[in-house]
Amino acid sequence: MGICIHIGEMLARNARMYPDELALVERSPAEGKRREITWKVFDRMANKFANALLKRGVKKGDKVIHLMMNSIDWLIAYFGIVRTGAWVVPLNYRFTSEDIKYCVDVAEPKVMVFGPEFVERIEAIRDQCSTISHYIFVGDGERPSWASSFEEVLEEVSDNPPSVEIAYEDPCGLYFTSGTTGRPKPILLTHRNMVCACITENVHHQQTHKDNFLLIPPLYHTGAKMHWFGNFIVGAPAVILKGVSPEWILEAVSEERVTVVFLLVPWANDILMKLDSGEVKLDRYNLEQWRLMHMGAQPIPPSLVKHWKEYFPNMAYDTNYGLSEATGPGCVHLGIGNEHKVGAIGLPGFNWEVRIVNEAGEPVPQGEIGELVVRGDGVMREYYKNPEATAETIKNGWLHTGDMARQDEDGFIWLVDRKKDIIICGGENIFPVEIEDFLHTHPKIKDVAAIGYPDPRLGEVVAVVIELKPGESMTEEEVFKYCESLPRYKRPRKVFFGTVPRNPTGKIEKPKLRKQYIGTEAAFKISG
């Protein structure tokens, strides 16, 4: 097959090898719609969009904002942009007008591709986006007069591959972080990074051409797309599921003969609650081909995985750890067959090196807590236009993750918590994930978040925000009683009952919780 130097060429290769085979299925259960596309058509339409952009003056090194909800057209637009040699700039669909304007100011794009959901947000800032010369509207609904139609721009060009030379080290995409802890940071990823993600994901999850991947999380994020890359590199199909419910997930797996599914914690919890209540019955679905369920994007409660295995004892499981600065998941993973270590994030990923270091950057003794740092071909090139932040994050090729971790005697890495989220109570470090994992074992609790609450004597004490399962009730006294087995300084002193907010990739939005319950988004710390 030779070596593919960029992901656009991988798509062309799949079209040559499997032209009439299924590449993508798009399921919209709420609307009762299903759409599919072959590799040949996928490739041709990506070429068309690339040629449409070139016709509008897009050149290698330009930037194109990509603001759409998950769909087949999302991926057609993505690969079309990549094939021009331009940088694709996928944006979080939750971004406000202000966020979008900030990203436009940083990226200075020439074109914006967007869906109907974003018309009002774009209209509010359009007169301030001076670098954008063309807007392209994708999807149903009324097209604004200031935008061209996706279908029409595809009709006016050929489907010949664009004559743009793209090298392995060329920039590919500018990915903005979710912005949950401040302004979104622009992460510059290269074609080398993307190819690394394809290879690592495929090695970890052993996808073959016969696999079928269920794609649920938002495509703008590196996580979902990079998991799909494991199928993409071997020309295996994928199903894009628009909308999330236990029934829709199980129906998609059953009807499309899906073999690999990536789930976020809330989605897995929802499936388990429906199974526990009897609302969903497994014998209604054909699931025997479903061989792997994997999770990531946040610490995984071991109790959840054990509960899952009660219903799916023969299904393989994996935990994935990653970050956008490392081109998504894969720098560390549990590994299929290592379920005896559930709770750990795992071992160094394929083609990755991992260390746990102290403040001076020196490796800590085995078993001690330090910062997790990683090195490999997936490390971003830089934070775009921010050399200071880049220098703070990448040191001698090592990416400093900001996550605190320890390594056990078998080499498995256990994530302790984010540096900034550590609770310091009377001089003792408390890691919120430990409290969260403990409370996840309570049968009434659906979700939980631990945060530091200001205390005049101890600096901080543990506060927990608890989201109960439907129909359940619980008192503060019950929580205190349940936590008596924890060391005294780790026990929650404040209990709030409410919703635990998570972003589209499943991470708990702790700044929102701190603002709601403490009055400030910043983690409270005493200086001195």
N, C-alpha and C positions, 0 to 999 in steps of 0.2 A: 504493500500500500504506500510505502514511503512515509516521510514525515510531513505532517500538516503544520505549516508555520503560523497559521492563524485560524480562528474559529470560523471565519467566513468560508475558508477552503474546506473545512470539515463538512459544512452543509453541502457544498458542491460535490464532495466525495460521496456523501450519502445518496445524493440524487443520481450519481453515476452508477453506484452499486445496487441501489434498491429503488429505482425510479417510481415504480407503481405501488410500492408498499406504503402502508399507513405511517405517517410521521406524527401527526397531532390530531387529537380529538378535543373538541371544546363542548363541554356540557353546561347548560344553563337550566338547572332543574326548576327554578322558580318560574321560568317562562316555557318550560317543556320543549326546549330547543336542543339540538345536537348538530354539530358541524364537524367535518373532518377534512384533512388535507394530506396528500401524498408528499413524499420527499421531492419528487420532480416539480410539483406545483409550488411547494414551499420555496424551493431554490429559484424558480423562475420569478415568483412574485418579489422575492428579496432583491433579485437583480433589477426588476422594474423600479422598485422604490429607490434603489441606489442611483439608477439612471435619472429618475425624476429629481432627486436632490442635486446631482451633478448639473442637470439642466438649469437649476435655480442658483447656480454659482457656488455650491458647496464644494470645498476643496479639502485635500488631505490636511489634517491638523485643525480644521474648523470644528466647531462644537454644535451639536443638535440636541435641544431639550426634548425629552421623551416623557410625556405625562399622560399615561393611560391606565385603565384597569386591565386586569389579566384577560387575555384573549389570544386567539391565533394571530390576529393582526398585530398584537403587541410584539410578538416574536418576528413577524415579517418586517415590521418597521425597524426593530432592533438590528437584525442582520443586514437590512438594507443600508442603514447608517454606517455600520461597521465596514461594509464593502466599499464605501467611498473613501476610506482612510480617515474619515472624521471621527471625533470622539463622541460616543453616545453618552448623553447625560440623563439617566433615568431618575425621575423624581418620585418621592413618597406621595402617594395619593391623598394623604392627610395634610399635606402642606397647605398652609393658608396663602392668601395673596401675598402677604408680607414675606413669607418663607420663599415663595416662588420668585419674587422680585430679588431677594437676596441671592438666590442661586443664579439668576440671570446676570446680576451684576458681577458675580465671581467668574462665571463661565464665559460670558460675552458671546452667546450663541448666535448663529446666523439664521437658524430655522427652529421653529417649535412645532412638534407633532403632538396632538392632544385629542382627548376623547370628550364626549358631550358633557360629562360630569364636571368639567373644569371651565366651562365657558364663562360663567360669572366671575370666577376668581381671576381669570386671565383678563377679562374686560376691565376689571378694576385697576389693573397695573399696565395695560398694554401701551399707553401713551408714554410710559417711563422706560420701556424696553427698546432703546434706540438701536441696539445691534441686530435685532431680529428683523429680517427683511421679508420672511415668508412664514405664514402659519398654515398648517395642514390639519384638517379636521377628520378624525377617524371614528366611524360608528354611526348609529342611528340618531334620529332627532334632527332638529332644525340647525342647519349649518349657518354660522354667523357670516355676514357679508364680507368680513375682512379676512376670511380663511378660504383656502382651496379645499376641494373634496379629495380624500384619499383615493377613492375609486377613479375619479377623473384624472388625477395626476398619473395613475398607473396606466391608464388607457393611452396616454399620449407618448409613451416611450417604448423602446424595445426591451426584450428580456435577455439580451446578450450580456454576458459578464462584463462589468465595467473594467476598463484598462487602468487600474490603479495598483501600483506596486506596494505591497504591505510587508514589512519586515517583522520578525519575531519580537524585537524589542520596541516596536512602535507603540505609542499610547493607543488604547482601545476605548476606555470608558472613564468618565468622571462620576464617581458615586458619592453622593452626599449622605453623611450619617443621618440618623433619624432625628437628631436635634433634641433628644429628651433631656440632655444635660447642658443645653445652651445652643448657640448657633450651630447649624449643621456644618460639619467639616468636609471639604471636598477631597476625596481620595482618588488619586490617579492610578489606574490599573492598566497594564500593558497586555498585548497578545500573549506574551510569555506567561504572565499571571493566569490568563484564561486557560491556556493549554495545560498548565500545572493543575488547575482545578479539575479539568476533565479527567486527567490521568489519575490523580489522587482519589477522586470520588469513585471511579470505576474499579480501581484496585481494592478499595475498602469494601465496596458493596457488591463486587463480583457480577456486575451486570453483563449479560450477553445479549445478542441480537434478539433473543426470544423474550426478554423481559419487557414489562410495560410499567411505566412510572406514573403515579398519580401526583399531579402538580397542583397544590392548593395555596401555599403562601404567596404573597405578592411578588411578582417578577422583578419589580424595581430593585429589590433587595438582593444582595449577593447570595444569600443562603439558598433560596428556592431554586434559582437558576442554576447554581453550581451543583446542587444535588441532581437536577435533571441532566446536567452535562455528562454524568456517568452513563446514562442511556444514549445521549446524543453522540458520544464518541464511537459507539458501536452501531449506530443506525437503528436503535431500538425505539419504539413508539412511546408517546406520553399522552396522558389525558389531563387537560386543564379543566378543573372543576371550579365553576363560578358560584360561590356561596358555600357555606359550611353548615352542615348539620349531621348528626350521626347517621341518619337515614340516607342522606345524599352521598356521604362517603362510602357507606357499605353498598349502596346501589351501584355506584361507579365501579368499585372493586369487583363486584359480582358480574355486572353486565359487560364491562370492558375487559374482563379477565386480567385485572391489574395484579402485578406480582410484588411491587415495591411501593411503600407509602411512607412519606415523611409527615409526622404529626407534631404540632405544638402541644404543650401540656394542657391547655384548656380544651382542645379538641379531643384528646385522648380521654380526659376526665369526663367530657360530655358523653362519649360513647359508653364508658364504663357505668355512668349513672343511669343511662337508658337501659343498659343490659341488667343492672342490679334491680331496677324497678320493674322489669318485664315489659316495658314499652317497646323495646327492640328485642327481637328473637333471632339468634344467629341462623336457625334452621330455615329461615326465609331467603337466605342468600347463598350463592355459590362462592365460597371463599377458600377452597382447598389449594388454589394456585398462589395465594397470597403468602409469600415466603419470608418477607422482611418488613418489619416496622421499625423505623428509626426516628430519633428525636434529637432536639438541640435547641439553640437560641437562648437557653437559660438553664440554670441548674435543674436537674430532673429529680423529683422526689423518688427515692427508692421504693417507697410504698406503692407508688403508681405503677411502676414496672412489674412489681410482684403481683399486683392486682390484675394487670393486663395478662400476665402469663397464666393466671387461673382460667381465663377464657380462651387463650390461644397458646397452649403449652408447647406446641410444636413449631411455633413461628419464631424465626430468628429475630434478634433485637440488637440494636447498636445505638450508642450515644455519640453525638457529634459535637465537637467544640470548634469554634472559629470566631472570626471577626472580619469586618469588611476590609480592614487594613491588611488582612492575610488572604484576600480574595475569597472570603466566606469560610465555609466549614472545611475541616480536614487536617489542620495542623496537629490536632490531637483528636483521637477517637477511641472509644471503648474497645471496639473490635468484635466482630461476630464470634460467638462462642465464649465470650468473657463475662457472661451474666453473673458469675460468682462475684464479680467486682462492681455490680450495679451500685451507683452512687458516685463512682469515680468518673472523670471525663475520659480517662484511659491512658493510652500510650502515644508516643510520637507518631504522627501520621506518615504515610508513605512519602519519601523524599523530604521529610521535615526533621529538623533538630529542635530539641527542647531543653531549656534549663530553668531552674528556679533560683533566683538570685536575691541578694540583699540590696540595701540602698546604694552600696558602692558598685553594684553590678557583679559581685563575686558570688559563685555558687554557694548555697547554704548546705549544711550537712543534711543527709537524707532524713526525712521525717519532720524537718523544721519548715516553718512557713516563710515564704518569700514571694517575690513577684514572678509570674510566669513570663518567660521571654521565648520567642520562637524564631527560627531562621529557615528559609527555603525559597524556592522559586515563586511562591505565591505572595511574598512580601511586596506590598505596594511600592511604587516608585517614590511617591511623596504625598504630603498634603499640599495640594496645588496652591501656589502663591503664598505659602506659609512655611518658609524655611526654618523658622524658630521651632514651630510645633513638630516639624519633621525631624529636626536634630534631637529634640527631646524624646521622640518615640523610637527612632531607628538609630542604634548605636553599634558601630562596627558590624553592621549587617543584621543585628538582632533586633527584632520588633518587640518593644516593651508593651505588653497587653494591658497593663493596669489591673490585672486580675491577680489575686493572692491565691497561692496554691501550696500543696505539699506533695511529696512523692513517697509512696510506701516501699516496703522492703522488696516488693516484686516489680518495682518500676512504674506502677500505676500512679497517675496524677489525680489528685483530688482537689477540685476547685473549692476554695474557702469563701471568697467573696470579692467584690470590687473594692479596690483600695479606698475609694471615696465613700463607700457605704459602710465601712467598718464602724461599729458602735464602741466608743471608749467609755466604759463605766468604772469610775473609781480607779482609773489607770489600767484596767483589764480590757484587752481587745475581745470584742464579741463579734462573731461573723453571722450576719442575718440569715444566711442560707441554712445554717445549723438549726436555728429556731424554726425557720419555715419548714424544713424537712421533718422536724419533730411534730409540728402541729398538723402537717399533712396526713399523719397517721390517724388522726381523729375521724371517726366515721361521719360526723356531721359537717365537717369542713370541706368546702369545695376549693377554696383558694385562700392564700394567706401571704401577707407581706410584713416583714419586720423592719422597723426604722428606729433611729435614735431619737429620743425625746429629751429635751433640755431638763436638767435637774441642777438646782443650785449647789447641792453638796457633792454629788458624784459626777457632775459634768453632763452625763447622759445616762438614761435608763432605756431598757427595751420597751418599745411600744409595738403592738401588733394590730394590723387591720385584717379582720376576718370576714370572708365572704362565705356564707353558709349555703349548703345544698338546698334546693327548693323544698319548702315544707318543713324545714328544720328550725328549731329555736335553741338558743344557748345564752347563758348568762356569763357575765364577767367572772363570777365566782367559779363557774364550771371550768373556765379556761385556767384560772389560777390553780385550781385543784389538779387539773390534768398535767400542769407543768411542774408539779412538785418534785418530779424525778430529775429535773434539770438542776445543775448547780445553782445556788441561790442567786449569784450575780447575773446569770443568764435568763432568769425567769422574767417574763413580761410584767411590767409594773402598770402599764396602761393598755387597755383593750378597747378597740373601736370596731363596731360592726358596720360593714358597708361593702361596696364593690371594690375589687382590686383591679385597677386599670392596667391594661397591658397594651403595648404598641402592636402594630400589625405583624411583627416578627416574634411576638410572645413575651418580650421582656417586660417586667414590672416597671411601671413609670413612677419610680420613687420620688422624683422631684414634685410630681403632682400630689402624691400622698403627703409629703412634708409640707407643701403649701396649704393643703386642706386641713391638716390636723395640727400643724405647728405654726404656720403662718409664713414660712420661708421655704423656697425650693432648695436652697443649699443645705448640704449635710452639716449639722450643727457640730462644731468642734471648739473646744476651749484652747486658746493660744496662751503661750507663756512658758 
